[in-house]
Amino acid sequence: MLWIKAFHIIFMVTWFAGLFYLPRLFVYHCEAHDVLSNARFCAMERRLLRLMTFGATFTVALGLLLWSQGGWGPPTPLWLHLKFALTLGLLVYHGWLWLLYRSFARYHNRHSPRFYRVINELPALFLMGLVLLVVLKPF
């Protein structure tokens, strides 16, 4: 069980590294206006998205495995329901980042660097919520 938990955390860190870095790449991508830079940023973003998706997949899979082995019984604690909700929100955010990447790849970016700087802060809010729920286990 501890091995599963350790790898769950390792993959979560991998996922969050990408969630923090991809919008930053988008900021730089907005400021690049030549074809070569656009191709370079698209390649970097695509590779990062693959790594993030790998991290997300194993984070969720190992989290569900921990939940199934947790022995909490039918009444799952409220903090865990909230953790699931935040994780679902992160998955939606991850999908949204993928859509934003696709718009860059098609030369259809409609957002400013400031927009990407703002959305770059969203994963920090999710991370704070998740860590506080897991450590404090309120309710």
Beta strands, then each sheet from edge to edge (+ up, - down):
end
